[in-house]
């Protein structure tokens, strides 16, 4: 598959899904039959994107020898996408079994936490590998500054979340989940911004395209998590289609980045 065809496919699927679900922002929920179809269609499409990301990123590992500096980062990313696929499959099954409202937290959330840790490690190791190559005249200082700028509002936001949870009467498992999601999302956003800054300094190229796709996907996922927490906290269920689209775009970009990576190693 050529890169342009891949881009058209990913963009077309995301656009089509946005056109289908975003009108619900104005019309409200549709009939139970239509909502059931959307649940199945959206869930299966996101699982397909994650399956492509997991399979492609794992296959991209095979040609990389142990001395390749990209191997460790690629291994973490492949593991993260694989665990994410398992967690999302579990959540999909729970959603269907519960009639649309899965329990929270569930075993799926544990999978998401593990996957996020693996993805954070993948980006962090990638940053270290790039800096070791000595390609950046500033030694990575601009990337560190970009990460620090993002870290400030993230720390403020986490502090606000922790203060609100301290006075909330929640089960221990739910409180742990409500703490872990913003913390892990914030860490992922911080390392992602640092990697994006390095990526922009590297210029255009296939390697840059791989990372840009994955990194923007991480940002979309974090935005989806934050939106979910905010909408749920203020009972803004009518805005759920926004979350739906954000997660779909995130997983589509994972698939695109993983396929581009596989194409890259095959060319080598």
C-alpha positions in Angstrom: 0.0 0.0 0.0 1.4 3.4 -1.0 1.6 6.2 1.6 -0.9 8.4 -0.3 -3.4 5.6 -0.5 -3.0 4.9 3.2 -3.5 8.6 4.0 -6.7 8.7 1.9 -8.1 5.6 3.6 -7.4 6.8 7.1 -8.7 10.3 6.4 -11.8 9.0 4.6 -12.8 6.6 7.4 -12.3 9.2 10.1 -14.2 11.8 8.1 -17.1 9.4 7.3 -17.4 8.4 11.0 -17.4 12.1 12.1 -20.1 12.9 9.6 -22.2 10.0 10.9 -21.9 10.5 14.7 -21.4 14.3 15.2 -25.0 15.2 14.2 -26.0 13.5 17.4 -24.6 16.6 19.2 -27.7 18.5 17.9 -30.3 15.8 17.6 -29.6 13.9 20.7 -29.5 10.1 20.9 -31.3 8.3 18.1 -33.5 5.2 18.3 -32.2 2.2 20.4 -31.8 0.3 17.1 -29.6 2.9 15.5 -27.6 3.5 18.7 -26.9 -0.3 18.8 -25.7 -0.2 15.2 -23.4 2.7 16.0 -22.0 1.0 19.1 -21.2 -2.1 17.1 -19.9 -0.2 14.0 -17.7 2.2 16.0 -16.4 -0.5 18.4 -15.4 -2.8 15.6 -13.8 -0.1 13.5 -11.7 1.0 16.5 -10.7 -2.6 17.2 -9.7 -3.0 13.6 -7.5 0.1 13.8 -5.8 -1.2 17.0 -5.4 -4.6 15.5 -3.6 -3.1 12.5 -1.4 -1.0 14.8 -0.6 -4.0 17.0 0.2 -6.4 14.1 2.1 -3.9 12.0 4.2 -2.5 14.9 5.1 -6.1 16.0 6.0 -7.2 12.5 8.2 -4.0 12.2 10.2 -5.4 15.1 11.4 -8.5 13.3 13.9 -6.9 10.9 15.5 -4.8 13.6 18.6 -6.4 15.2 19.4 -6.1 18.9 22.0 -3.3 18.2 19.5 -1.1 16.4 18.8 1.9 18.7 15.1 1.9 17.5 14.4 -1.6 18.6 13.7 -1.0 22.3 11.4 1.9 21.6 9.6 -0.1 18.9 9.2 -3.0 21.3 7.5 -0.8 23.9 5.2 0.7 21.3 4.3 -2.7 19.9 3.6 -4.0 23.4 1.5 -0.9 24.2 -0.7 -1.3 21.1 -1.1 -5.0 21.7 -2.2 -4.5 25.3 -4.4 -1.6 24.2 -6.1 -3.9 21.7 -6.8 -6.5 24.4 -8.2 -3.8 26.8 -10.4 -2.2 24.0 -11.7 -5.7 23.1 -12.6 -6.3 26.7 -14.3 -2.9 27.0 -16.2 -3.6 23.8 -17.5 -6.9 25.2 -18.5 -5.3 28.5 -20.3 -2.5 26.6 -22.3 -4.9 24.5 -23.0 -7.2 27.5 -24.2 -4.2 29.7 -26.4 -2.7 27.0 -24.2 0.3 26.4 -22.9 1.3 29.8 -19.9 -0.8 30.9 -18.9 -0.9 34.6 -16.2 1.6 35.7 -13.6 0.8 36.6 -13.2 -2.6 35.1 -10.5 -5.0 34.1 -10.3 -3.1 30.8 -9.1 0.0 32.6 -6.3 -2.0 34.1 -5.3 -2.9 30.6 -5.4 0.7 29.5 -3.1 1.7 32.4 -0.6 -0.9 31.4 -0.8 0.1 27.8 -0.3 3.7 28.6 2.8 2.9 30.6 4.3 1.0 27.7 3.5 3.8 25.3 5.1 6.4 27.6 8.2 4.2 27.8 8.2 3.8 24.0 8.3 7.6 23.5 10.7 8.2 26.3 13.2 5.6 25.0 12.7 7.0 21.5 13.7 10.5 22.8 16.8 9.1 24.5 17.8 7.2 21.3 17.4 10.3 19.1 19.5 12.4 21.5 22.3 9.8 21.6 22.6 10.1 17.9 23.8 13.7 18.4 21.6 15.1 15.6 20.4 18.1 17.5 22.7 21.1 17.9 21.0 22.2 21.0 21.3 18.8 22.7 17.5 18.6 23.1 17.1 21.8 25.1 14.3 23.1 22.9 12.4 19.9 23.4 12.9 20.1 27.1 11.6 23.7 27.1 8.5 22.6 25.1 7.8 19.8 27.5 8.2 22.1 30.5 5.7 24.6 29.1 3.2 21.9 28.7 4.0 20.4 32.1 2.9 23.5 34.0 -0.8 23.4 33.1 -0.7 19.6 33.4 0.5 19.8 37.0 -2.0 22.5 37.8 -4.8 20.3 36.3 -3.7 17.2 38.2 -3.6 19.2 41.4 -7.1 20.4 40.9 -8.3 16.8 40.1 -6.6 15.4 43.3 -8.1 18.2 45.4 -11.6 17.5 44.1 -11.2 13.7 44.6 -10.0 14.2 48.2 -13.5 15.4 49.1 -15.4 12.9 47.0 -17.0 9.9 48.5 -15.9 7.3 45.9 -15.1 3.6 46.0 -11.3 3.0 46.3 -11.1 1.4 42.8 -12.9 4.3 41.1 -10.8 6.9 42.9 -7.6 5.1 41.9 -8.8 5.1 38.3 -9.8 8.7 38.4 -6.3 9.6 39.6 -4.3 7.3 37.3 -6.0 8.5 34.0 -5.1 12.2 34.3 -1.6 11.4 35.7 -0.7 9.0 32.9 -2.3 11.1 30.3 -0.3 14.1 31.5 3.0 12.2 31.4 2.2 10.9 27.9 1.4 14.4 26.7 4.6 15.8 28.2 6.9 13.2 26.5 4.9 13.5 23.3 5.4 17.2 23.1 9.1 16.8 23.7 9.3 14.1 20.9 7.2 16.3 18.6 9.7 19.1 19.0 12.6 16.9 18.1 10.5 15.5 15.2 10.0 19.0 13.8 13.7 19.7 14.1 14.4 16.6 12.1 12.5 17.9 9.2 10.3 15.9 6.7 10.9 12.3 6.0 9.5 8.8 6.5 10.8 8.4 10.0 9.3 11.8 10.9 6.0 10.9 9.4 5.8 7.7 11.4 6.4 9.5 14.7 4.1 12.4 13.8 1.2 10.1 13.2 1.8 8.2 16.5 2.4 11.4 18.5 -0.7 13.2 17.2 -2.6 10.0 17.9 -1.4 10.1 21.5 -2.5 13.7 21.9 -6.0 12.8 20.5 -6.3 9.9 22.9 -5.3 12.2 25.9 -7.9 14.7 24.7 -10.5 12.0 24.6 -9.7 10.9 28.1 -9.8 14.5 29.4 -13.1 15.1 27.6 -14.6 12.0 29.0 -13.7 12.9 32.5 -14.9 16.5 32.1 -18.2 15.5 30.4 -18.9 12.7 32.9 -18.2 15.1 35.8 -20.7 17.6 34.6 -23.2 15.1 33.2 -22.7 16.3 29.6 -23.6 13.0 28.0 -24.8 14.8 24.9 -21.2 15.5 24.0 -20.2 11.9 23.9 -19.9 11.9 20.0 -16.9 14.2 20.5 -15.2 11.6 22.6 -16.1 8.9 20.0 -14.5 10.9 17.2 -11.3 11.7 19.2 -10.7 8.0 20.1 -11.4 6.9 16.5 -8.9 9.5 15.1 -6.4 8.4 17.7 -6.6 4.7 16.9 -6.6 5.5 13.1 -3.4 7.5 13.5 -1.8 4.6 15.5 -2.6 2.3 12.6 -1.2 4.7 10.1 2.0 5.2 12.0 2.5 1.5 12.6 1.9 0.7 8.9 4.3 3.4 7.8 6.9 2.0 10.2 6.5 -1.5 8.7 6.8 0.0 5.2 10.0 1.8 6.3 11.8 -1.3 7.7 10.8 -3.4 4.7 12.4 -0.8 2.4 15.6 -1.1 4.4 
